[in-house]
Amino acid sequence: MDFKHPEGVTVQVMLPRRSLLVMTGESRYLWTHGITPRKFDTVQASEQFKGGIITSDIGDLTLSKRGIRTSFTFRKVRHVPCNCSYTSVCDRQRKATSPCLPESSKEAWQLEREHVHRVYDLIARHFSSTRHSPWPRIVEFLKALPSGSIVADIGCGNGKYLGINKELYMIGCDRSQNLVDICRERQFQALVCDALSVPFRSGCFDACISIAVIHHFSTVERRVAALQELTRLLRPGGQALIYVWAMEQEYKNQKSSYLRGSKTSHEDKKEINSDTSTEELLENQMPDGGSEDLASSVPSTVNIKEEGCKPRKVELPVHTNRTCFHSQDVLVPWHLKGNPGKDKAVEPFGLAGCPDPSPVFHRYYHVFCDGELEASCQALGDVSILKSYYDQGNWCVVLQKV
Ligand SMILES: C[S@@+](CC[C@H](N)C(=O)[O-])C[C@H]1O[C@@H](n2cnc3c(N)ncnc32)[C@H](O)[C@@H]1O
């Protein structure tokens, strides 16, 4: 079982067969716990070890294959308001504080560097392995473009859309070197750049797409600037398709596939798994890798240092995967699984010094409310909105350069 402290420290505990684990106080309320899905556990090799905390003694570690596990959980239900001493994590006592957001462009950039750019670079291989099926309405947009069109994919990730229509000349760009490397391995044209400053001449593209990127900018000014930069690339009459993650994960009485992924009953699982196309859609429309979530919705602080100024703390709530959003500005956990491959090293050690088997990274998102994407596009001036719609948890617009 993995225990995780709100400050990020993790400790693995081996529970022997027929054991009884009693959790009270800090272990029950301050730390979160869960059983990470995996085939093997790292355990102590020495014969005398029967259970407990797994230590960092590399010479005394081995792998143990998981078998069938039967466990029973008993909880004591509290019938009176909670007055525990863990106020920062207690659902009842925690005040609904509004997030403390970046106040300057520099602070915004620091937040994005730490919680967008750095994270995508670290998770690139795992992220890419979860992103292979393109979303149908984006494919429809690309397939409807005239043959020979020149198209830019801004924030192209692993290049999922770059090869959809062979009749187009497509070029991708992304802030993450590791994701651009993946595009190149797949023989796509791609380059590293920031969506706020794309190194192409104005008006040279027939179309642009930007899928799930604009929501990674942390101020309204930067989101509008990113949209402005995208439309700068379009020739008059050229079109852009933009997708951003929606605050509303339930629309017209229907839950998005992101929320539906949270169903845990047998019936619900059957319902999802029986439809392969839905399942593919699910995997792709979940910005998260879909792993069990140990993180709770505890606010997380990001230290921002400006030269000559006192360091300021940007405080953001950590979103619980597959649940509704309670704030528009959130940190969304990504549970890195498996071997990160060629990606650069990840932070590997927990409190007890054990390699963290599934480190968690947090990506910053600003989820858009109904009408907000259109309002940002209206601020651009030289575009008209041809279409706007909701597609499985995302707000989407098709723009045309006038
Ligand atoms: C959720 S992924 C979407 C990737 C791809 N568009 C797709 O649909 O699979 C967001 C992408 O935006 C990129 N990104 C984030 N901020 C960026 C920025 N300022 N400039 C360029 N790319 C950025 C990330 O590196 C990541 O590849």
The ligand as a Tripos MOL2 file, in Angstrom:
@<TRIPOS>MOLECULE
LIG
   27    29     1     0     0
SMALL
NO_CHARGES

@<TRIPOS>ATOM
      1 C1         -3.0860   18.3140  -23.6930 C.3       1 LIG1
      2 S1         -1.7010   18.3910  -24.7360 S.3       1 LIG1
      3 C2         -2.4900   18.3600  -26.3470 C.3       1 LIG1
      4 C3         -1.5700   17.8570  -27.4340 C.3       1 LIG1
      5 C4         -2.2230   17.7160  -28.8030 C.3       1 LIG1
      6 N1         -2.7170   18.9730  -29.2910 N.3       1 LIG1
      7 C5         -3.3200   16.6700  -28.7600 C.2       1 LIG1
      8 O1         -4.4780   17.0180  -29.0020 O.co2     1 LIG1
      9 O2         -3.0180   15.4860  -28.5050 O.co2     1 LIG1
     10 C6         -1.1560   20.0610  -24.5970 C.3       1 LIG1
     11 C7          0.0810   20.3600  -25.4240 C.3       1 LIG1
     12 O3          0.3010   21.7640  -25.4050 O.3       1 LIG1
     13 C8          1.6850   21.9950  -25.3420 C.3       1 LIG1
     14 N2          1.8930   23.3320  -24.7970 N.ar      1 LIG1
     15 C9          1.5560   23.7880  -23.5770 C.ar      1 LIG1
     16 N3          1.8920   25.0820  -23.4420 N.ar      1 LIG1
     17 C10         2.4540   25.4550  -24.6260 C.ar      1 LIG1
     18 C11         3.0100   26.6550  -25.1100 C.ar      1 LIG1
     19 N4          3.0850   27.7550  -24.3530 N.pl3     1 LIG1
     20 N5          3.4930   26.6780  -26.3710 N.ar      1 LIG1
     21 C12         3.4450   25.5610  -27.1480 C.ar      1 LIG1
     22 N6          2.9430   24.3980  -26.7350 N.ar      1 LIG1
     23 C13         2.4470   24.3300  -25.4930 C.ar      1 LIG1
     24 C14         2.1840   20.8850  -24.4300 C.3       1 LIG1
     25 O4          3.5670   20.6810  -24.5320 O.3       1 LIG1
     26 C15         1.3400   19.7110  -24.9110 C.3       1 LIG1
     27 O5          1.9520   19.0300  -25.9620 O.3       1 LIG1
@<TRIPOS>BOND
     1     1     2 1
     2     2     3 1
     3     2    10 1
     4     3     4 1
     5     4     5 1
     6     5     6 1
     7     5     7 1
     8     7     8 2
     9     7     9 1
    10    10    11 1
    11    11    12 1
    12    11    26 1
    13    12    13 1
    14    13    14 1
    15    13    24 1
    16    14    15 ar
    17    14    23 ar
    18    15    16 ar
    19    16    17 ar
    20    17    18 ar
    21    17    23 ar
    22    18    19 1
    23    18    20 ar
    24    20    21 ar
    25    21    22 ar
    26    22    23 ar
    27    24    25 1
    28    24    26 1
    29    26    27 1
@<TRIPOS>SUBSTRUCTURE
     1 LIG1         1 GROUP 0 **** ****
